[in-house]
Amino acid sequence: MDFLEIKNKRFAVFGVSNRRSIALAVARTIEEAGGQAIHVVRDAEIAAKAAALVGEAPVLTCDVSKETEIAALAGCMAERYAPLDGIVHSLAFAKYSEGFAPFHQTARQDFLEAVDISCYSLIAIARHLLPCLSRQAAIVTLSISSTRTAAENYGYMGPVKAALDSSVAFLAKSLSRHGEIRVNAVGAGLLKTSASAGIPGYIDSYLFAEQVIPRKRNLTTQEVANTVVFLLSPRATGINAQTIIVDAGMGINFFDRDLVTRVNRAEPADG
């Protein structure tokens, strides 16, 4: 039984950069269900690496910080791959030009560049690719499980993802004038990805998450990909303008009894 009903449907997938990419897991899951993934990566160098991972799937290039390149991509999509049944936006970028600093010391240019690539690119992609979308297409972006948790080692990307979550609702409303297009986000918990490995202190947070998650086992990239593909599918037509949290229950268990006991038995901090 074709439960997801995405066989022979086409999806533009932005964000494959290496074998640990969420976008790669999403694309493979699409293909397992009989759909087609058209990959979009930043430049030729990444395209060469992606080609080795995605087999015969098409790989196109587009620097989403450049409006002209998004427009050119839309032209290519319209000519070769339209209609598209969905878009996966798995893009995030943060540069710490002055080193990893407290949030109030965030450099203006770093913050604005992160918003441009991690958030505004979703709006620009939707605008330019709109003529390529089928009437009931779905757009799914990747967010985080809590934009109200001030995780110090995540830096200014928390507020950037909050802007992304808000943009999902506004984009869903705006695109409703052009059919039954849905826009949703998947708010993922901590994952073992190449990008996250470069965040100072992330490994400690990842290990802590393993203890807080009720099942005592961390979230996997495949679990996130499964939710993304479900949201892309006709089975999810009743879900729109939402951020679906996928954190294996971590958000309800910060006061886990064993962890609380362990902390209270530890030696008190100085002062």
KAMOFEN-V920229 format. One record per backbone hydrogen bond with DSSP energy under -1.0 kcal/mol. NH is the residue of the N-H (numbers start at 1). CO is the residue of the C=O. If there is no record, write none. Layout:
[[NH/CO] [NH/CO]]
This chain:
[[3/1] [8/34] [9/6] [11/36] [12/86] [13/38] [14/88] [15/40] [21/18] [25/21] [26/22] [27/23] [28/24] [29/25] [30/26] [31/27] [32/28] [33/29] [34/31] [35/30] [36/9] [38/11] [39/58] [40/13] [41/60] [47/43] [48/44] [49/45] [50/46] [51/47] [53/50] [54/50] [57/54] [60/39] [62/41] [66/63] [70/66] [71/67] [72/68] [73/69] [74/70] [75/71] [76/72] [77/73] [78/74] [79/75] [80/76] [81/77] [82/77] [84/132] [85/10] [87/138] [88/12] [89/140] [90/14] [99/96] [105/102] [106/103] [111/107] [112/108] [113/109] [114/110] [115/111] [116/112] [117/113] [118/114] [119/115] [120/115] [121/116] [122/119] [124/120] [125/121] [126/122] [127/123] [128/124] [129/125] [132/129] [133/130] [134/84] [137/134] [138/85] [139/182] [140/87] [141/184] [142/89] [143/186] [145/188] [151/149] [154/151] [155/152] [157/154] [160/156] [161/157] [162/158] [163/159] [164/160] [165/161] [166/162] [167/163] [168/164] [169/165] [170/166] [171/167] [172/168] [173/169] [174/170] [175/171] [177/174] [178/175] [180/135] [182/137] [184/139] [185/242] [186/141] [187/244] [188/143] [188/186] [189/246] [193/191] [197/193] [198/195] [199/196] [202/199] [205/201] [206/202] [207/203] [208/204] [209/205] [210/206] [212/208] [213/209] [216/213] [224/220] [225/221] [226/222] [227/223] [228/224] [229/225] [230/226] [231/227] [232/228] [233/229] [236/233] [237/234] [239/236] [241/183] [244/185] [246/187] [250/247] [252/249] [253/250] [256/253] [260/256] [261/257] [262/258] [263/259] [264/260] [265/261]]
